[in-house]
Amino acid sequence: ILKISEWTACKFAHETITVSRTIEQYCRNVYDKETVYIPNGAPDYRPNKKTSKLKKWGLKPQEYILMVSRLIPHKGAHYLIDAYNELCWEDSIPANKKLVIVGDGHYTEAYVKKLKKAAAKNPDIIFTGFQIGESLSQLYSHSCLMVHPSDNEGLPINVLEAMSYGVPALLSDIIEHRELVCNPKFLFTHGDVKSLKEKLKSLLCSGKEA
């Protein structure tokens, strides 16, 4: 269905919009289609000073790492959980820095179950489920660092939203992320838990997340 949809979008439409340079090139290579590049954007958010919604998860401002995503395999939550667990076991992460994962699965119940099993022995990993509105605004605003370990993207709105709130973002080094971040300190080798772990440790333990 997805293949048919992309074919019709490129073959039938008078104009086709692509949200990243990678997709633009893909349409050119696969369908010989010149598209109109209009990147995704996010509203001009301002940091939310309220913290009331954080209390239900026992969170305090600047004392947690944030991931906001659907819980599906190619978004890479398993890499982040593994890297965070290893840092905790090595006592290489500040004791007050929790990991908060915001989002639900999408026909991926087995994968979500696997994630929660991997996190079960670490009380500092918190799953909030799907959040919107005031709760999501406060979660973004008071995180010390946003991590997006995806293997595959268009141009991720969740990363744009975090940046709009002024939150630094540590991203996998896929092409689409490199359209958003060029500083190598905030990029890790995608799919590589060791690389993610090293960058997390460097940012959190040097205070550069602030």
Solvent accessible surface area in square Angstrom, and as a share of the most:
residue,aa,sasa,rsa
1,I,165,0.84
2,L,153,0.76
3,K,139,0.59
4,I,109,0.56
5,S,57,0.36
6,E,51,0.23
7,W,110,0.39
8,T,41,0.24
9,A,45,0.35
10,C,7,0.04
11,K,100,0.42
12,F,146,0.61
13,A,42,0.33
14,H,183,0.82
15,E,117,0.53
16,T,13,0.08
17,I,105,0.53
18,T,4,0.02
19,V,41,0.23
20,S,0,0.00
21,R,125,0.45
22,T,43,0.25
23,I,57,0.29
24,E,21,0.09
25,Q,78,0.35
26,Y,77,0.29
27,C,8,0.05
28,R,82,0.30
29,N,107,0.55
30,V,81,0.47
31,Y,25,0.10
32,D,130,0.68
33,K,37,0.16
34,E,112,0.50
35,T,18,0.10
36,V,62,0.36
37,Y,59,0.22
38,I,90,0.46
39,P,64,0.40
40,N,42,0.21
41,G,54,0.52
42,A,34,0.26
43,P,80,0.50
44,D,108,0.56
45,Y,67,0.25
46,R,163,0.60
47,P,80,0.50
48,N,26,0.13
49,K,187,0.79
50,K,131,0.56
51,T,49,0.28
52,S,68,0.44
53,K,74,0.31
54,L,1,0.00
55,K,152,0.64
56,K,130,0.55
57,W,41,0.14
58,G,48,0.46
59,L,10,0.05
60,K,132,0.56
61,P,61,0.38
62,Q,85,0.38
63,E,52,0.23
64,Y,0,0.00
65,I,0,0.00
66,L,0,0.00
67,M,0,0.00
68,V,19,0.11
69,S,13,0.08
70,R,119,0.44
71,L,3,0.02
72,I,16,0.08
73,P,67,0.42
74,H,71,0.31
75,K,22,0.09
76,G,0,0.00
77,A,1,0.01
78,H,51,0.23
79,Y,33,0.13
80,L,0,0.00
81,I,1,0.00
82,D,59,0.30
83,A,0,0.00
84,Y,1,0.00
85,N,6,0.03
86,E,59,0.26
87,L,0,0.00
88,C,37,0.22
89,W,183,0.64
90,E,93,0.41
91,D,127,0.66
92,S,20,0.13
93,I,17,0.08
94,P,39,0.24
95,A,104,0.81
96,N,67,0.35
97,K,18,0.08
98,K,58,0.24
99,L,0,0.00
100,V,0,0.00
101,I,0,0.00
102,V,2,0.01
103,G,8,0.08
104,D,73,0.38
105,G,31,0.30
106,H,95,0.43
107,Y,190,0.72
108,T,27,0.16
109,E,131,0.59
110,A,84,0.65
111,Y,24,0.09
112,V,23,0.13
113,K,153,0.65
114,K,134,0.57
115,L,3,0.01
116,K,98,0.42
117,K,165,0.70
118,A,46,0.36
119,A,6,0.05
120,A,77,0.60
121,K,195,0.83
122,N,16,0.08
123,P,118,0.74
124,D,41,0.21
125,I,15,0.07
126,I,26,0.13
127,F,49,0.20
128,T,15,0.09
129,G,19,0.19
130,F,134,0.56
131,Q,31,0.14
132,I,117,0.59
133,G,54,0.52
134,E,67,0.30
135,S,13,0.08
136,L,32,0.16
137,S,19,0.12
138,Q,0,0.00
139,L,0,0.00
140,Y,2,0.01
141,S,14,0.09
142,H,21,0.09
143,S,3,0.02
144,C,2,0.01
145,L,0,0.00
146,M,0,0.00
147,V,0,0.00
148,H,1,0.00
149,P,0,0.00
150,S,0,0.00
151,D,49,0.25
152,N,91,0.46
153,E,23,0.10
154,G,20,0.19
155,L,8,0.04
156,P,7,0.05
157,I,86,0.44
158,N,25,0.13
159,V,0,0.00
160,L,27,0.13
161,E,32,0.15
162,A,0,0.00
163,M,68,0.30
164,S,32,0.21
165,Y,15,0.06
166,G,62,0.59
167,V,8,0.05
168,P,39,0.24
169,A,6,0.05
170,L,0,0.00
171,L,0,0.00
172,S,0,0.00
173,D,40,0.21
174,I,15,0.08
175,I,94,0.48
176,E,14,0.06
177,H,0,0.00
178,R,123,0.45
179,E,62,0.28
180,L,46,0.23
181,V,18,0.11
182,C,122,0.73
183,N,62,0.32
184,P,96,0.60
185,K,105,0.45
186,F,38,0.16
187,L,20,0.10
188,F,4,0.02
189,T,68,0.39
190,H,86,0.38
191,G,36,0.34
192,D,52,0.27
193,V,34,0.20
194,K,141,0.60
195,S,18,0.11
196,L,0,0.00
197,K,34,0.14
198,E,93,0.42
199,K,56,0.24
200,L,0,0.00
201,K,89,0.38
202,S,58,0.38
203,L,3,0.01
204,L,6,0.03
205,C,70,0.42
206,S,63,0.41
207,G,39,0.38
208,K,104,0.44
209,E,18,0.08
210,A,118,0.92
